Amino acid sequence: MTTESLPLTWIKSSYSGNGGSCVEWAPAHAAATGVVPVRDSKDPQGPALSVPAAAFASFVAGVKAGEFRG
């Protein structure tokens, strides 16, 4: 199922800062399909990535663990 198939309700990630690097995702779609739509909040009409839920969960765990800090 693609993100174009269902209406999406987007929420901003709680890990997004105020510096304009914001990510949004659609949790209801993820729960219903097992696919997590992710987009750049600065470009809401732009493309969205469709990520398998298990891969997204691994990514979030890495963010929480600080694995992506520069």
DSSP file (Angstrom, degrees, kcal/mol; ACC not computed):
  #  RESIDUE AA STRUCTURE BP1 BP2  ACC     N-H-->O    O-->H-N    N-H-->O    O-->H-N    TCO  KAPPA ALPHA  PHI   PSI    X-CA   Y-CA   Z-CA
    1    1 A M              0   0    0      0, 0.0     2,-0.2     0, 0.0    32,-0.0   0.000 360.0 360.0 360.0 135.9    0.0    0.0    0.0
    2    2 A T    >   -     0   0    0      1,-0.1     3,-1.4    35,-0.0     4,-0.5  -0.536 360.0-109.7 -98.8 166.7    1.4    3.4   -0.9
    3    3 A T  T 3  S+     0   0    0      1,-0.3     3,-0.4    -2,-0.2    -1,-0.1   0.695 116.2  63.9 -68.7 -16.7    1.0    6.7    1.0
    4    4 A E  T 3  S+     0   0    0      1,-0.2    -1,-0.3     3,-0.1     4,-0.0   0.651  89.5  70.1 -78.1 -14.0   -1.2    8.0   -1.8
    5    5 A S  S <  S+     0   0    0     -3,-1.4    -1,-0.2     1,-0.0    -2,-0.2   0.802 102.8  33.9 -75.2 -30.8   -3.8    5.3   -1.0
    6    6 A L  S    S-     0   0    0     -4,-0.5     2,-0.2    -3,-0.4    -1,-0.0  -0.910  88.6-103.1-126.3 149.3   -5.1    6.7    2.3
    7    7 A P        -     0   0    0      0, 0.0     2,-0.4     0, 0.0    -3,-0.1  -0.546  44.9-142.5 -67.3 138.7   -5.5   10.1    3.7
    8    8 A L        -     0   0    0     -2,-0.2     2,-0.6    -5,-0.1    18,-0.0  -0.851  14.7-154.7-111.3 140.5   -2.6   10.8    6.1
    9    9 A T        -     0   0    0     -2,-0.4    19,-0.4     2,-0.0     2,-0.3  -0.956  24.9-155.1-109.0 112.1   -2.5   12.6    9.4
   10   10 A W        -     0   0    0     -2,-0.6     2,-0.3    16,-0.2    16,-0.2  -0.631  12.6-172.7 -92.1 143.2    1.0   13.9    9.8
   11   11 A I  E     -A   25   0A   0     14,-2.4    14,-2.3    -2,-0.3     2,-0.3  -0.974  27.4-114.2-129.7 149.7    2.7   14.7   13.2
   12   12 A K  E     -A   24   0A   0     -2,-0.3    12,-0.3    12,-0.2     2,-0.0  -0.618  38.0-105.6 -82.2 139.1    6.0   16.3   13.8
   13   13 A S    >   -     0   0    0     10,-3.2     3,-1.4    -2,-0.3    10,-0.1  -0.354  16.9-134.3 -61.3 139.3    8.7   14.1   15.4
   14   14 A S  T 3  S+     0   0    0      1,-0.3    -1,-0.1    -3,-0.0    -2,-0.0   0.642 106.7  60.3 -69.0 -13.1    9.3   14.9   19.1
   15   15 A Y  T 3  S+     0   0    0      8,-0.1     2,-0.3     2,-0.0    -1,-0.3   0.460  79.2 108.6 -91.9  -3.3   13.0   14.7   18.2
   16   16 A S    <   -     0   0    0     -3,-1.4     6,-0.2     7,-0.2     2,-0.1  -0.574  61.0-145.1 -75.8 134.6   12.8   17.5   15.6
   17   17 A G        -     0   0    0      4,-0.5     3,-0.5    -2,-0.3    -1,-0.1  -0.228  24.5-105.2 -88.8-177.1   14.5   20.7   16.7
   18   18 A N  S    S+     0   0    0      1,-0.2     4,-0.1     2,-0.1    -1,-0.1   0.342  98.7  91.7 -90.0   6.2   13.5   24.3   16.1
   19   19 A G  S    S-     0   0    0      2,-0.1    -1,-0.2     1,-0.1     3,-0.0   0.299 110.2 -97.1 -85.9  10.2   16.4   24.7   13.5
   20   20 A G  S    S+     0   0    0     -3,-0.5     2,-1.2     1,-0.1    22,-0.2   0.430  92.7 119.1  91.9  -1.4   14.2   23.7   10.6
   21   21 A S        +     0   0    0     20,-0.1    -4,-0.5    19,-0.1     2,-0.4  -0.538  43.0 157.2 -94.5  68.2   15.3   20.1   10.4
   22   22 A C        -     0   0    0     -2,-1.2    19,-1.7    -6,-0.2     2,-0.4  -0.769  27.1-165.0-105.7 139.0   11.9   18.7   11.1
   23   23 A V  E     - B   0  40A   0     -2,-0.4   -10,-3.2    17,-0.2     2,-0.3  -0.947   5.1-164.4-118.4 138.3   10.6   15.3   10.2
   24   24 A E  E     -AB  12  39A   0     15,-2.6    15,-2.3    -2,-0.4     2,-0.3  -0.901   6.6-176.7-119.2 152.3    6.9   14.3   10.1
   25   25 A W  E     -AB  11  38A   0    -14,-2.3   -14,-2.4    -2,-0.3    13,-0.2  -0.945  27.3-126.7-142.6 164.6    5.4   10.8   10.1
   26   26 A A     >  -     0   0    0     11,-1.3     4,-1.9    -2,-0.3     3,-0.3  -0.826  23.8-179.2-116.9  90.1    1.9    9.4    9.9
   27   27 A P  H  > S+     0   0    0      0, 0.0     4,-2.5     0, 0.0     5,-0.2   0.825  78.8  55.6 -64.2 -34.5    1.5    6.9   12.8
   28   28 A A  H  > S+     0   0    0    -19,-0.4     4,-1.9     1,-0.2     5,-0.1   0.908 108.9  48.3 -66.0 -39.2   -2.1    5.8   12.0
   29   29 A H  H  > S+     0   0    0     -3,-0.3     4,-2.3   -20,-0.2     6,-0.5   0.910 110.8  52.1 -64.1 -41.4   -1.0    4.8    8.5
   30   30 A A  H  X S+     0   0    0     -4,-1.9     4,-2.5     1,-0.2    -2,-0.2   0.919 109.9  48.1 -61.0 -44.2    1.9    2.9   10.0
   31   31 A A  H  < S+     0   0    0     -4,-2.5    -1,-0.2     1,-0.2    -2,-0.2   0.867 116.2  44.1 -65.0 -35.8   -0.3    1.0   12.5
   32   32 A A  H  < S+     0   0    0     -4,-1.9    -2,-0.2    -5,-0.2    -1,-0.2   0.798 130.4  19.1 -79.7 -29.4   -2.8    0.1    9.7
   33   33 A T  H  < S-     0   0    0     -4,-2.3    -3,-0.2     2,-0.3    -2,-0.2   0.613  91.3-120.1-120.3 -16.6   -0.2   -0.9    7.0
   34   34 A G  S  < S+     0   0    0     -4,-2.5    19,-2.6    -5,-0.4     2,-0.4   0.584  82.4 108.8  79.4   9.5    3.1   -1.7    8.6
   35   35 A V  E     - C   0  52A   0     -6,-0.5    -1,-0.3    17,-0.2    -2,-0.3  -0.982  60.6-147.4-121.4 130.2    4.7    1.1    6.5
   36   36 A V  E     - C   0  51A   0     15,-3.8    15,-2.4    -2,-0.4     2,-0.4  -0.858   8.4-149.9-101.1 112.2    5.8    4.3    8.0
   37   37 A P  E     - C   0  50A   0      0, 0.0   -11,-1.3     0, 0.0     2,-0.4  -0.662  19.2-175.6 -78.1 134.5    5.4    7.4    5.8
   38   38 A V  E     +BC  25  49A   0     11,-2.4    11,-3.1    -2,-0.4     2,-0.3  -0.991   6.1 168.3-132.4 137.7    8.1   10.0    6.5
   39   39 A R  E     -BC  24  48A   0    -15,-2.3   -15,-2.6    -2,-0.4     2,-0.5  -0.951  41.2 -98.0-145.0 165.5    8.4   13.5    5.0
   40   40 A D  E >   -B   23   0A   0      7,-0.5     3,-1.6    -2,-0.3     6,-0.2  -0.754  28.4-146.3 -82.5 122.3   10.2   16.8    5.4
   41   41 A S  T 3  S+     0   0    0    -19,-1.7    -1,-0.1    -2,-0.5   -18,-0.1   0.738  96.6  62.5 -66.5 -21.2    7.9   19.2    7.3
   42   42 A K  T 3  S+     0   0    0    -20,-0.4    -1,-0.3     1,-0.3     3,-0.1   0.653 111.1  39.0 -75.7 -14.4    9.3   22.2    5.3
   43   43 A D    X   +     0   0    0     -3,-1.6     3,-2.0     1,-0.1    -3,-0.3  -0.536  66.2 163.9-133.4  66.4    8.0   20.6    2.1
   44   44 A P  T 3  S+     0   0    0      0, 0.0    -1,-0.1     0, 0.0    -2,-0.1   0.716  80.0  49.9 -63.3 -21.0    4.6   19.1    2.9
   45   45 A Q  T 3  S+     0   0    0     -3,-0.1     3,-0.1     2,-0.0    -2,-0.0   0.504  98.5  90.9 -91.8  -4.3    3.7   18.8   -0.8
   46   46 A G  S <  S-     0   0    0     -3,-2.0    -3,-0.0    -6,-0.2     0, 0.0   0.009  90.8 -57.2 -78.8-170.9    7.0   17.1   -1.6
   47   47 A P        -     0   0    0      0, 0.0    -7,-0.5     0, 0.0     2,-0.4  -0.249  44.3-148.2 -70.5 156.1    7.8   13.4   -1.6
   48   48 A A  E     -C   39   0A   0     -9,-0.1     2,-0.3    -3,-0.1    -9,-0.2  -0.970  12.9-130.9-120.8 140.8    7.3   11.1    1.3
   49   49 A L  E     -C   38   0A   0    -11,-3.1   -11,-2.4    -2,-0.4     2,-0.6  -0.685  12.1-145.4 -85.7 144.6    9.5    8.1    2.0
   50   50 A S  E     -C   37   0A   0     -2,-0.3   -48,-0.0   -13,-0.2   -15,-0.0  -0.953  23.3-177.4-111.8 113.2    7.7    4.8    2.8
   51   51 A V  E     -C   36   0A   0    -15,-2.4   -15,-3.8    -2,-0.6     5,-0.0  -0.914  32.1-109.4-115.9 132.8    9.8    2.8    5.4
   52   52 A P  E  >  -C   35   0A   0      0, 0.0     4,-2.3     0, 0.0     3,-0.4  -0.343  32.7-120.7 -56.8 140.5    9.0   -0.7    6.7
   53   53 A A  H  > S+     0   0    0    -19,-2.6     4,-2.5     1,-0.2     5,-0.2   0.852 110.8  53.7 -55.8 -39.8    7.9   -0.3   10.3
   54   54 A A  H  > S+     0   0    0    -20,-0.3     4,-1.9     2,-0.2    -1,-0.2   0.905 110.1  47.4 -64.2 -40.7   10.7   -2.6   11.6
   55   55 A A  H  > S+     0   0    0     -3,-0.4     4,-2.2     2,-0.2    -2,-0.2   0.898 112.0  50.0 -66.6 -40.2   13.3   -0.5    9.9
   56   56 A F  H  X S+     0   0    0     -4,-2.3     4,-2.8     2,-0.2    -2,-0.2   0.909 108.6  52.6 -64.6 -41.4   11.8    2.7   11.2
   57   57 A A  H  X S+     0   0    0     -4,-2.5     4,-2.2    -5,-0.2    -1,-0.2   0.896 109.5  49.6 -61.1 -39.9   11.7    1.3   14.8
   58   58 A S  H  X S+     0   0    0     -4,-1.9     4,-2.0     2,-0.2    -1,-0.2   0.904 110.7  50.3 -65.0 -41.2   15.4    0.5   14.5
   59   59 A F  H  X S+     0   0    0     -4,-2.2     4,-2.3     2,-0.2    -2,-0.2   0.940 110.5  48.5 -61.1 -48.2   16.1    4.0   13.3
   60   60 A V  H  X S+     0   0    0     -4,-2.8     4,-2.7     1,-0.2    -2,-0.2   0.899 109.4  53.0 -61.1 -41.0   14.2    5.5   16.2
   61   61 A A  H  X S+     0   0    0     -4,-2.2     4,-1.7     1,-0.2    -1,-0.2   0.898 109.2  50.1 -61.0 -39.3   16.1    3.3   18.6
   62   62 A G  H  <>S+     0   0    0     -4,-2.0     5,-2.6     2,-0.2     4,-0.4   0.889 109.6  50.3 -65.4 -39.7   19.4    4.6   17.1
   63   63 A V  H ><5S+     0   0    0     -4,-2.3     3,-1.4     1,-0.2    -2,-0.2   0.941 110.8  49.0 -62.3 -47.1   18.2    8.2   17.5
   64   64 A K  H 3<5S+     0   0    0     -4,-2.7    -1,-0.2     1,-0.3    -2,-0.2   0.833 110.0  52.2 -62.0 -32.1   17.3    7.6   21.1
   65   65 A A  T 3<5S-     0   0    0     -4,-1.7    -1,-0.3    -5,-0.2    -2,-0.2   0.506 115.1-116.8 -82.6  -4.8   20.7    6.0   21.7
   66   66 A G  T X 5 +     0   0    0     -3,-1.4     3,-1.1    -4,-0.4    -3,-0.2   0.709  68.3 141.4  79.7  20.3   22.5    8.9   20.2
   67   67 A E  T 3 < +     0   0    0     -5,-2.6    -4,-0.2     1,-0.2    -5,-0.1   0.641  67.9  50.4 -71.5 -13.7   24.0    7.0   17.3
   68   68 A F  T 3  S+     0   0    0     -6,-0.4     2,-0.3    -5,-0.2    -1,-0.2   0.184  75.7 125.1-112.8  17.2   23.5    9.8   14.8
   69   69 A R    <         0   0    0     -3,-1.1    -6,-0.0     1,-0.1     0, 0.0  -0.582 360.0 360.0 -78.7 139.5   25.1   12.7   16.7
   70   70 A G              0   0    0     -2,-0.3    -1,-0.1     0, 0.0    -3,-0.0   0.438 360.0 360.0 -86.2 360.0   27.8   14.5   14.7
